[in-house]
């Protein structure tokens, strides 16, 4: 195997064109046979598949999974990027064991079944994740909204992964919020799509910890009404219901200390409750719809104190929600306050 040391490091060569690298390799290594050349070409190919960070400086936050980081560690002599902190030969062991982008989601689930919220802000990007879809707002540093199905197929025994990390799916020229951006802010790293709604596999659970799914929430909001509504939702699933959920934020009460993340004034959620296995055609004027709009503050009540209607949330946010429903059905369920099941 040709060693990277004949180039100094592969990182220092990453900016050169492959033809230039090949020429330098011939001059510096003296390839004598076709086998030597084939080995060199294979080495170059493996290098070209590495992430862009190898041309400057990689760290664990640049990778979506441990195997992604391991490829870089294995490609270089001497761990030039410091990915193996304990010297055991494994890179970035705190990262998920499988790439969330390639994990197999359950067959159930159409996360935009009831319609993609429209008329949202500009400079937003739709991101499809294993287990949910979200609209990410570049200017806010958080999602505008996230949409997901909650049914028994998404629930299992996987542990909470707790592996908060930047989202590798964002364009290279977009700022990727890091977990450290929340340090010392006084706000929780709150989920839009809850970790507890995605426990079927570790990889699916891990996908909820990318920072695009995280918002700054007060501890009171995140740990009381917001959490209790999440628990109530899972109770409904245990009772034989399928839920279609959209949650989001609005308002601006300043930014976190580094200026990258807007703290919302409110968090909202819309939950459409259907019998297990039912599809879009099952939604009618009697379908229960839970809508809440909760201040992102302190001294809050229970989630039932913040019940509202879909119409009110649409008027506040500018989104058109539940747009796949027939207009007649939409008009009724969006105007009605939830009264219980």
N, C-alpha and C positions, 0 to 999 in steps of 0.2 A: 504493500500500500504506500503510495507516495505521501510523504509527510508534509504538513503545511509549513514546516520550518524553512523549506527552501524558498519560500516567498517572504519570509519574515513572519507574517501572519496572513491568513486569508482575508481578514478584515481590511488590511492595508491594500489588498489587490482588488477589493470589491468594486472600486470605482472605475477600473479599467475594462475595456471591451474584451470579450472572450478571445478574439483573434490576437490582441496584444498580450494577454495572459499566456496564450499558447506559445507565442514567439519567445517570450521571456523564459518560459519553462524549458523550451528546447535549448536555449543558450545557457541556462544555469544548471540544468540537470543532465544534459547530454543523453537524451533518450536515444537508444541504439536500435531498438527493435520495434516491430509492430505491436507486440504485447505491451511494451513500455508506453507506447502512444495510447493504446486502448485504456490502459490503467489511468493515465493522465486525464483522458477525456472523461472517464467515469468520475474521477475526482472533481473535475470542473462542473460536471452536471450536478453532482450532489451539492456543490456550493451554490449553484444558481438557483436551487430550490429553497435556499435558506431565506429567512425574512429580511426585509430591508434594513433592520436595525444593525445587522452585522457590518454594514458599511460605516457605522459611527460608534454606537455603544448600545448593547442590549442589556436589559435587566429583566427580572421576573415579571414585572408589570407589562412587558411587551407581549406576553404569551397568553393564549386562552386556556391552555392545558399543559400538564406536566410533560407529556410526550413531545409537544411542540418545542419546549425549552430543551428537552433532552437531545433533540436532533442537533441543536446548536452546540451544546456541550460536547457531544461526540465528534463534531466536525473539526474541533480545534484542539491543539495540544496546550496543556497548561491552564485551561479554564480562564482565558483572557478577560471574560466578561464577569467573572465572579458569580456564576450561577449555582455552583456547588458549595454552599456555605459551610457544610460540615465535612467535606472531603470524602463522602461515601460513594461517589460516582453517580449520584442522582441529582439532577438539576431541579431547582424550584419545587421542592416537595410539597409546599403548601397549596400549589395549584391543583385543579381537579384532575382526576386520573384519566378522564376521557374528554375529548374536545366537545363542548356543548353543540357546536355547529354540525357535528356528524352523529350525535347521539340519536337513537331511534325513538321518536316520540310514540306514544300509544296511537293506535289506529283511530280512536275516537277523537273528535274535536274539530270544529270549524270555528276558529276564534273570531272571525268576522261574519258569522252567520247572520246576525241581525243588522249588519251594515257597517261600513267603515265611516267613522265620524268625519264629516266634511266641513268645509269652510273654516279650517284651522289656520294657525299662523303660517307665515312664510318661513323660510330657512328651516324647515322641518324635514325629517327623513323617516320613512317607514322602515322599521326593522322587524323581520320575522325571526323569531327565536324558537328553540325547542319548547313548545308549550304555551306560547303567547305571541301577540303582535303588539308593537308599540310605535307611537309617533314621537320621535326625539326632536327636541327643540335646541338648536345650536346656540341660540342666544341665551336661553335660560340655564343650560347645563343640566336639564332634567327632561323627562318625557312630558309631552302635553297630555297624553293618555295612554293607557294600555288596555288591551281587550283579550279575554280568554274564556274558555269553557271550563267549568268545574263539574266533573262527573266522577263516578267510582274509578274509572280507568286511569285517572291522574293521581290517585291516592294509594299509598303503599306504606312500606316500613323504612324507606331510606332516611338516614339521619340528615339533620340540617348541616349543610356543608360549610356555611359561614365563610366562604372564600370570596369576599368582596374584591373586585378587581375592575380595571378599566375595560371598556367594551372594545374588543379587537375588530368589530364589524364597522366601526365608524370610519369615514374617509380619513386619509392621512393628514389632510389639512384642517381637520376639525379637532378642537381641544377635547381630549379624552379625560373626563373627570376621574380622579384617583381617590381611593378610600381616605388617604391622608388629607385631602381637601376639607374633610369634615372635622378633623381633629381640633379640639379646643373651641368648636363653634357653639357648643351648647345644644345642638340639635342631634336627634337620632338619625341614623341612616335607615330611613323607612322604606319599605317595599310598596310598590304599587301592586304587582302580582306577588302574593305572599309565598314565602318558602313553604308554609304549611299546606298550600294548595297543590304543590308539586313534589310529592314524596314517592312516586312510583319507582324512580331510579335515582342514584346519586348524581348522574349527569344531568338529568332533568331538574333536580333540585338545585344543582350548581348554577344552572342557567338563570335562575332568579337573582343571583348575586352580582351580575354585571351592573356597573354603576349607572347605566342608562335606565335601569328599572328602579333606581333609588332616588328618593326625594328627601329634603331636610324637613323633618317633622319634630315638633315638640314632643318631649317624652310623654306628656299627658295625652296628647292626641294619639301617638303611635301605640302606646301601651294600654290605653283604655278604650274609648269608643271605636277606634279603627280596628284594634285587635279583636274586640268582642264581636264586631260585625263579621270579621273573617271567621271567627269560631262559629257564629250562628250560621253562616253560609255552609260550612262543612257539616254542621248538624242537619241541615236540610238535605244534603246529599246522602247522608246516612239514613235519612227517612224516605229515600226513593225519588229524589228530585235531581234534575240536571239544571245547572245554572249557566247563564250567559252573562258575563260581567264586563263592564267598562268602568275604569277608574281614572281620575286625572286630577290636575291641579289648576289653580288660577290665582291671580293676584301677585303682588310684589311687596314684601316687607323687608327689602334689603337683600344684600348678598353675603355669602360666607366670606371669611376674612380675605381669601386670595382673590375674590371678585369673580370667580368662575361659575358660581351656582346661585341662582335666584331662590330665595326662601318664599314659598307661596303663602298667601294669606288664608287659603282654603284648600281642602281636599274633598273631592266628591266621588260618588260611586253610584252606578245604576246596575241593578241585579234583576234579570228576568228569570222567573222560576217556571220550569216546565217539568212534566212527568219524565221519568227516566227513559231515555231512548227517543224522545219526541224530537221532531224537527221543526223547521220554520213554519210549516203548515199548521202546527198545533197551536200557534199563538193566536189568541182571539181576544175579544174585548173583556173577558173575565180573567185573563192571565195575570197573576200577581207580579207587580213590578215594585221593587224597593229602590228608592232614590234618596240619598243623603248628601248634605252639603255641610261639612264640619269645619269650623274655624281652626286654623293651625295655631292654637294658643294654649293657655293654661286654664285651670279651674273649669273643666268641661263636664257635661253630663253624660248620660248614656247615649248610644247612637240613635235611639228612638226620639231623642230630643231634637234631632237635626233632620228629621224626615222632611222631604220636599217633593216636588214633582219633576219629572223629566223636562217638562216645558220650562220650568224656572231655571234649571241647569243650562238648558240650551240658550235661554235668553241671556244668561250671565256669561257663558263661555263663547258663544257664537257657533257652536257645533250643531250639526244636524245628526241626532242620535236615532238609532233604531230605524234607519232609513229603508231597510229592506222589507219592513212590514207594510201591508196594505194601508193606504192613507186613512181609511175609516177606522181600522184597528189602532193605528198609530195615534190618531187624534184622541181616542178614548184612554188608552193606557198611559199616554204621556201626560195627561192632565189630571190623573187620579192620584190622590195621596194614599200610600200603603196603609191598610187597616188591619193587616194580619192575614194569616193563611186559614 
